[in-house]
Amino acid sequence: MAARHRRTTAAAFAVVAVLAAAGASTGCDAVGKAIDCVQTADAIADSVTDLQQAVENAANDPTQADASLNSIENDLDKIGDKTDDVDVNKAVDHLRKAVANVRDAIKNGDKTPDVGPVTDAAGELTKVCTS
C-alpha cells in the first residue's frame, strides 16, 4: 500500500509540474488531457502491479492475469481516445504490444510469462505523460 501511496504522490507532483509548465500558453483542454494522461498512467501502474502478482499466483487462479491484462487494455483505450500527442500514442502502442505478447504467452501455455516488457512500457508511458 505504501508503494501505491508513493506512486500517487509522485503522480500528483507530476500533475503540478505539468500544470506549471503549461502556464498561460495552453488552454484548459491541454491541461485536462495532461491530467487524464497522468491519472490513467497511474491506474495502469496499479494494473501492472496486479498483473505481476497474478502471474506469481497463476497456479491458484489463472484468470487473474487475464483480468489484469484487460484492465491495462481498457486504460490504454482511455488514453488513446483523449490524446493526439505522438509520443503518448507511441508509448500506448508499445504497451499494447507488450500486453499482447503476455496474453499470447499465456494462451500458449506459459505459466510464468515475462511481464518485464509490460513494466518497462508502463514506465515509458508514465514518463511521456509527465514530461
NORBEL-V326724 format. One record per backbone hydrogen bond with DSSP energy under -1.0 kcal/mol. NH is the residue of the N-H (numbers start at 1). CO is the residue of the C=O. If there is no record, write none. Layout:
# NORBEL-V326724
NH,CO ; NH,CO
This chain:
# NORBEL-V326724
5,1 ; 6,2 ; 7,3 ; 8,4 ; 9,5 ; 10,6 ; 11,7 ; 12,8 ; 13,9 ; 14,10 ; 15,11 ; 16,12 ; 17,13 ; 18,14 ; 19,15 ; 20,16 ; 21,17 ; 22,18 ; 23,19 ; 31,27 ; 32,28 ; 33,29 ; 34,30 ; 35,31 ; 36,32 ; 37,33 ; 38,34 ; 39,35 ; 40,36 ; 41,37 ; 42,38 ; 43,39 ; 44,40 ; 45,41 ; 46,42 ; 47,43 ; 48,44 ; 49,45 ; 50,46 ; 51,47 ; 52,48 ; 53,49 ; 54,50 ; 55,51 ; 56,52 ; 57,53 ; 58,55 ; 60,57 ; 61,57 ; 64,61 ; 67,63 ; 68,64 ; 69,65 ; 70,66 ; 71,67 ; 72,68 ; 73,69 ; 74,70 ; 75,71 ; 76,72 ; 77,73 ; 78,74 ; 79,75 ; 80,76 ; 81,77 ; 82,79 ; 89,85 ; 90,86 ; 91,87 ; 92,88 ; 93,89 ; 94,90 ; 95,91 ; 96,92 ; 97,93 ; 98,94 ; 99,95 ; 100,96 ; 101,97 ; 102,98 ; 103,99 ; 104,100 ; 105,101 ; 106,102 ; 107,103 ; 108,104 ; 109,106 ; 110,105 ; 119,115 ; 120,116 ; 121,117 ; 122,118 ; 123,119 ; 124,120 ; 125,121 ; 126,122 ; 127,123 ; 128,124 ; 129,125 ; 130,126
